[in-house]
Amino acid sequence: MPAPDLDQLRFQELVNEAKLQLPHLYPPWTEHNVSDPGITLLEACAQRVDQLSYRLNHPPERALLSLLRLLDTQPYPPAPSRLTLQITSKKSTPLTIPAGTLIKDVHHNTEWRTTAPLELPPDKSIQLQAIATKTIVENLGKSTAQPGQRFRPTHPTHDPHPTLTIDADTWPLVRSFAYQKSDTPCYTWNPNIQEIAFGPETPYATDPRQHGKIPPLGADITLTYQSATPTPPHPSTLHLYLQNNNTPEPLITITIQKHQPYSPPETLHETLQRISHGLLPLQRAVTPHDYETLLQQRLPSIKRATVSAPFITLAPPCTADAWVSPRSSENTSNLRAKTSDEQIAYIRFDGSRLAGVITDAKLYLYCNFSNANRFTAIFSRADSGWGENEIEWTSRPQIHEEVGRVIPRQYSWVEIDVTNYVRRYGGGDLSLAVTADDGEVGFASRETSYIPRLTVEMQGGDTFRPDTINIAALPPETVPAAIEELKNVRLIGSGITVSPPTDYKVTIEATITLQPSEHSPEDAQKQALDAIEAYFHWTTGGDNKTGWPWNRPMRVADIYRILDDLPRVRSTSKVTLKDPAGEETDRVPLPVGALFTPDITITASTPEA
């Protein structure tokens, strides 16, 4: 998608447009020549707007890099040259090669360092890896003794485990601050944006908590890391130099088996192209969908997993209530309602936090007046955007479809089921109008102790960040690995519950009539049983053969279709489906985090001749 052109405001066009508005905005201003001081000021403003629009369309590289850091990415650092070498010894004694041993190309004056310690036997050959990097020890600055300090090294690095020292003490690297105490020295390293961070102070219900120790005031922050060095595309003669030895080791022959050349750092243009194609790696889990994605990416042993937020109950606040009639409009302790052409009460709730799956919604009002118990109060959807102190009969909000109705009893609470209404209009203002089919009814307003209440039960959706999530993982032996992995990607303050799926036992009984065949009925029975088990299997079942979908119910119609598709089945005369309680039904819902375990009985018969 092409980037929009933000530099479309030109100086003269701005001046001309402003002059056209002057007669409407200030008619006494009739002098529009360039000599007029007001026109001079107008032109100065137009020139500044022209300059700002140009700068907005051409952001400097520093601004773009700051925006990229907000997206948790930066241009990729250079990839160092890597060599796979075969080293042959003609010595009569073993040779110990420590990690970091120098491998040097004397013709190009280029250096590589071995990546692991090795023991080279006499008159033998071994393989080893070497990488072309240099060690950088950089002072990143001094501590301000504030929580959540962040520092970035000057040179780009591919090093996944840089070493950090505070004054003379080395602090350990951790993947997350989630389980760190306030006196635990630790830091994190984000390779995506090349940044180290110290523990934050996180708000909790009682008081804020510090995760990880804060470096003392004025302490030197020193980072030791590896940075790639440019190398020639084709290394030639290589020599091995042991530690503290300025001459190459004799009787050692080095042969290059594989060479991965040096790759320069990613340009800013290449980075912008990469993120425009959605190639940013996911680093933190916020929504349930994030948890599923990270589990599938990082733990291939998990065959199936479902992530769900818990059920929670919210009480959106009542933000306005009033009643109107042709004679008056009032915001009092009573919300009076009659027929829609005599008296209407209005109630509004703030539903902006309702971002998940609504499972139940109830409206509660206290009836403080009713001139008869047989009258019905009618609740309907109304337009929002009204104020309880400004509402009038002539400009009253329009009433739309009916939401519910109830027969109120005086001096008691009434309950109205508004689930469908909240499901459809949740996420913004929820405005209701109250009328009566006959007589008059009154409810307590929010100015009293009997405040109108709306309670909504919901399950966190994909845009809702839950405080606790529930994860069902298969096979069961992957649960410990899933817990350990998700500890490091969850947000601080989010709890995780990981467990195997629960077995949801159902009973299936089917009677089938077979086609005439020389095979026994027992073979057809086994074929029918295997077909039903395969269709509801947790990894190979379902219509797409990728596993029975989570939360999808089992239906009698599914079983009829499976059996009727078998080649030896002439007809299916009866199918009985029972839920775990033993109740016969035509549909068994599957709870969250559960999988069907069917107990199947097949009765087969052949038609008489």
N, C-alpha and C positions, 0 to 999 in steps of 0.2 A: 504494500500500500504506500503510495507516495506521500511524503511529508507535506503538510499544508504550508502554504506561503503566508507567513505572519506579517510580512512587510508590505502591506497593501495601502497604508495611509501615506499620502504624499502632501508636502507642504502646501502647495497652491490649492489642492482640493479641500484641505482642511480649512484654509482661510475663506475660500468661496462659500463653503457650507456654513461656516460661522456667520458670515455676513448675511446670508439668507435668513438666518434665525433671528437677527437683531430686531427687525420690525415687529416680530411677534413677542419677543421677550421684553423689549424696552422701546416702545414707539418713539419717545422723545429723542432718541439717539438717531439723528439723520445724517450726520457727517461721517461718511465711510471712506474718505480718502486716506492715502498712506500717511499724510501729514498729521492725522488725528492721533493723539497719544493713546486713546483706547485701541485703535487699530494696531498701533505699534505693539502694545501688550498682547493683543490677540495673535499677531504674527510671531511674537516670541514664543508663546505657548505652542503654536502650531509647529514651529521649528523643533521644539523640544520633543513633542509627540512623534514627529517624523524620525528623530534620532533614536528615541526609545524603541519604536517599532522595528527599526533596522537592527538594533542591538538584540532585541528579542528573537529575531529571525536568524541571528548569527551569534549564538552563545559561545563564550570562550571555552577552551578545552578544560580549564579548571572547573567551570560550572558543570560541564557535562560529566566530569569524573565524580563530582559531588553527588549528582543525580544517580549515577551508576552505583555508588556506595549505598544509597537508599534502597536500590534494587538488589543489594547483596551480591554485587559482582564488580569486577574491574577487568581491564585488559589482562589476558593471560600472561604470566611471566615467561621469559625465554626458557626453552627446554634444553638442558645441557646435552652435550655429546656423550654418548654411551658406547663403550667398547666391550665386546665379548672376546676374550683373549684366550689363547692356548699357550701356556708357559711350559717349556721343557727344560729340565735341569740335567746337566752333565756332571754335576758334583757327585762326590762319593758319600756325602752326608746330607741329612734332611735340611731343608731350609724353611724357616718360619717367616711367613709374609703377614704382618699385622694389617688390620684394616687402616685405610688411609695411606698405604704405601704409594710412593710416587712412581708413576709411569710417565716417561718423558719422550717427546718427539724432538730430537736434537736438531733436526733440520728446520723445523718450524717454531722451535722454542715454545712448545705447547705442553701442558701438563694435565694428566689425569690422576685420579686417586682411586685405589681399590676400595670396594664397598664392604668387604667382609674378611675376617682373618682366615688364612689358609695354611696348611702344612704341605710343602712340596717334597715328596720322597725323592731319593737319589735316582738318577737315570729314569725318571718318570715324567709324564705330562699331566697337567691339570687345567681345568677351565676356571676363569675368574672374570668378574665384572669390574669395570673401571668407569669413572664418571669425571667429566671435566668441570669442576667447580672450584671456587675459592671461598675461604672462610672469612667472614666479615664479623668483626666485633664492633657494635655501634651503640653509642650512648644515645638513647631516645629522648632523654630529658629527665626532669626531676618530678617527684610525686607531689601532688597538691593535697594529699590526705583526704580526697573526696571519693565517695563510692562511684564505681563504674567508670574509672579512668580508662582512656583508650590511647594507644600509641601505634604509629605506623613506621616501619623501617624505610630508609631512603631508597634502597636498592630492591628491585623485585626479586622474589625468591620462590623456588619450587619446594623448599624444605618443609616437610609436613610436621617436624618436631623441632622448632627452634628452641634454643636454651636461653632462659631468662634469669638474670641475677639482679637482686635488689641489694645495693651496696656490695657486700661480699657473699651474700647468701643466694643459693640457687633455689628457685621456686619450681614446684612440679607443674606440668601441663595437665589440664583436665578437659574433658569434652563438654561438661556442663557444670553450672554452679548450683544445680538443683539440690544436691545433698551435701553441700559444703557448709561448715560452721563458720561463724564470724571470726574465729581465730586460726582458721586453716589457711596457710599460704598456698595460693594457687592462681592460675591465670588460664585464659583460653586463647586459642589462635584460630582466626578465621582466614583460611587460605584464599577464599573467594575475593575478599577485599584487602588482604595483606594487613591484618590488624590484630594486635593483642589487646585483651580487655581484662580488667580486674572486676571483682565481684560487685554486683549492684546491691542497693538497698531496696527491698521489695515491700510494698504496703500489704499488711494483713488486716484481719478484722479487729484485732486488739491493738497492736503496735507494729511499726515497721521492723523488718528483720534484715540483717546484713548477711549475705551469702559470700563467703570467702573473705580473707583478711585484706585490709586496706594497707598499702605501703605507707610507711610513716612519712611525715612531712619532710620534704627536701631530699628524700632518698634517691640515689641514682638508679635509673632504669636502663639496664644494659642488655642487649639482645645479641646472641651469637647465632649466626645462621649461614647457610650455604647459598651462594649465588652463581649462576651459570656464567662461564667465560666462553667467548667465541673461539672456535677451533677451525682448522683448515678442513675443507670438504673431504680430503683424501690423506689421512695420516700415512707417514712412510715408516722409517726405521724407529722402533720403540726400544727403550732401555728401562730396566728396573733399578730404582735407587732405594736401598734400605734406609731406615731412619739414621740421621746424623752421618750420612755417607754421601760425599760429594762426587763420587765416581760410580759409574754403573756397575751392577753386580756381574762378575764374570761368569762364564759358563752357563749363562741363561739365555735362551732363545724365546722370543715373543712373536707369535703369529696372530694376526687379526682375523677372527672368524666372522664377526658381524660388527657393523658400524652404523650406529644411529646418529646422523649428523646433528650439529647444533641448529636449533630452530629459534629465530629471532622472536622478540616479544610481539604479542598481538597489537595491532594498531587500533586506535580509537574507532576508526571506521569499521574495522572487522568486528569489534565488540558490539557496536550498535547493530550491525547486520545480524550478529548471533542472537541478541536478545529479541530482535524483531521477529525471529522465527521461533520464539518460545523455547530456546535451548537453555534457559536458566535452571541449574540444579535446585531441587527442593532441599532446604537445610533444616527447617523447623516445621513442626506439626502444630497447626492451629485448629483447623476444622477436622471433623471425622474423616473426610475424604483425604486430607493430608496424611493422616495416620495409615490409611489403607495403601496409599501410593508409596510411602516410605517403606512399609513392610514388604511390599512386593519387590521394590528395588534392591533392598539391602539383605533380605533373607530369602533366597531362592528356595530354601527347604520348606517354606510355608506354602502349602498347596492352595488353601482357601483361608480367607480371613474376612470378617465383617466387623465394622466399627460403628458403634452407636452411642449417642449421647444419652444420659439418663433422662427420665421423665422429671420435669420440674413444674412447679406451680408459680405463676406470676399473678400479681394483682395490679393491673394498670390503674393509675390514679384517675379519679374523677376530677376533671379540670374545669368543668362548667355545668351549671344546671339553672333552669329558669322556666317560667310558664307565661303564656301570652293568651290574650283574649281580645275580641274587638273593642273592649272597653278599657283594658289596662294591660301592662306588662310588669311582672314583678320577679325579683330575686329574693325570696323569703324562705322561711323554714319549711314551707309546704310547697309541693309541686302539684298543682291542681290540674285535673284532666277531665274533660267531658267529651262530647262528640267532636269530630274534627272541625266543625264549623262554629264551635262555641268556645272551647278552651283546650289548649294543647300544652303539654309539658315536654321539655327537651333536656336530655342528659348527654354529656360528651365525656369520653375516656381517651387517654393517651395510649394508643396501641403501637407506638413506634418500636418498642422492644420485642414485638412478637414476630421473630424471624425464623422460627422453627416449624415443626409439624404440629398443628393444633389437634389435640385429641379430645378435648372437652372444654366447654366454656359456659359459665353460669353467671347470670345477673341477679343480684340480690337487692331488693328494695323494701324499706319498712313502711307499711301502710298505716298512716296515722289518721286517716279519715275515709269513711265510706258510708254513704247514706242508705246502702242496702248490700247484702252479701251475694246477690244474684247477678250483679253487673260484672261485665268482663272488661279488664284493662287490656288494650291492644298496643303492642310495641312494634314499631315500624322503623325502617332505616330512614334517616334524614340527612340532608346536606350538612356538611361541616362548615367551619369558617365563621360561625356566629359567636358573639360575645354576650355573656350573661347580663351585662349592664347596658348593652346597646340594642338587644333584640326587641323588635316591635311586631305587632300583628300584620301590618302592611308589608313588612320585609321578612316575614318569618321563613325559616328554612323549608324547602319543599320536602314533602313526605313521599317515600317510595314504597317498595314492597314490604309486606308484613313479615316480621321476624318471629313473633310468638305472641301468645295471649294467656292470661291467667285470671281466675276469679279471686280477688284479694279479700282477706278478712281483716277487719279493723284491729289495730294494735298487734300486728304480727308481721313477720318477714314473709315475703313472697319470693319464689325462685323461678327464673325463666331460663330455659335452655336456649342459648344463642350461639351454639357451636358452629353451625353453618355460616352464620353471619360473620363471626370473627375469622373463620377460615378464609372467607372471600375478601374481607376488607381489612384484615389485620395488617399492621405495618405502618399505619397512619392514624388519624383521628377516627374514633368510632362514635358516631352520633346517632342517637335514637330519639324518636318522638313517641309520646305516650298519649293515647286517647282512650275513650270509653264508648262502649256500644250504647249505653243509656245511663242516666243518672250521673253522679259525680264521684270521683275517687281522688285521694290525695296521698302523696308519698313524702317521706322526710327528705330534705335536701342535704347537701354537703355542709351547710352551715350549722347542722345539728350534730348530736353525737351518733345518730343513726345514718352514717354516711353511705350513699349508694356504693355498692361493691361489685366489681367484676373480677372473677377468678378464672384463670386460663391454665389448663394443664397442657403442656407441650413437650415435645422431644426435640432437642437441639438439631437444627438442620445444617446444611453445608455452610451457611454463612454465620452460624452461631458458634461462638467459642465456649465450649462447656468447661466447668470446673473439674468434672470427672467424666471419663469415657470408659465404655465397656467394649472389650475386644474378645472375639471368639476366634481362635486360631486352630488350624488343622495342618498336620497331625498333632496330637497332644504333646509329643516330645519337643515340639518347637516352642512351647510356651515360655520356658526360662530364657531362651535366646531372644524372644520377642520382648520380654520385660526389660532385659538388659539394654537392648538396642533403643527402645522407646524412652528409656530414662534420659537419654542424652539428646533427644530431639524435641521433647515436650517443653512447653512453656513453664516457667517457674510458677507454681500455684495450681497447676493442672494435675489431677490425680489420674492414675491408670489402673484399670483392672483387666488382667489378661487371663483367660481360662479356656479350656477346651469347650466346644459346643456341648450343650446338654442333649441327651437323647429324648426324643419326643415319640413315644410308642403309640402306634395306631394298629388297628386290626383290619385286615382285608380278607373278605370271604367272597369267592367267585365260583359260579357254576357255568361251565362251558360245554357245548356240544361239538364233537369232533367230526371231521370228514372221515369217511371210510378209508382205512389204511391197514397195511400189514404190520405197522409198528404198534407197540403197546400203548394204552392210554397213559401209562406212567411216564413215558417219554414226553408226551405232549404236556402233561402236568408240569414236569420239570422245566420245559421250555417256557411255559407261561409264567412260572414263578421267577425264573431267571430274567425274563423280559421286564416284569414289574420291578424287581430289585434294581436292575440296571437303570431304569428310567428315573428312580428316586435316589440314585447313588450320589454321594456327596462330592465326588470328583469327576465322574463320567456321565452323570445323569442330566436330565433336562432336555429341552428341544435342541440346544446347541452342543450337547454332550460335553459341557464344561463343568458340570456339577449342578445339582438341584439348587435353584436360586434361593438365596436367603429370604425369609419372610413370605415366600410364595405358598399359598395354601394347597392342600391336596384335595382333589375333587373326584367324585365318582365318575364323572365324564372322562377324566384322564385314564382311568383304569379300563373303562369300556373300550376306549380307542386303542389302548395297547393290546388288549386281547383280540379285538376284531381284526387287527392287522397281522396276526399270526397266521401262517399258511394252513395249518392243520385245524384251525378253529372255524367251524361253520357258523356258530352263533354264540353269543353270551347271553344266557337267560337271566342271570341275576348277579348283582354285585352289592355287597354290604360293606359299608365303611363305618368304623367305630372310633371315637376319640379315646384319649387315655382313660377317661372315666367310664368307658364302656357304653356310652350313649351312641345310638345309631344316627348318622347324619349324612348329608350329601356333600359336605364341605368341612374340612378340618383346618383352621388357621394355624400357621406356624409361628410360634413366639420368636421374639428377637434373640439371636444367638443360639437357636436350636436347630436340629436336623432330625428328619423323620427316621424312625427305626420301625419298619413295618413287620408285623407278624402276619404272614400270608398263608391262606388255606385255599387250594384249588381243587374243585370237584369236577372231574371230567367224565363224560359219557359219550357213547356212540349211538347213532340212531338205529332203531331196530329195522331189520329187513322187511 
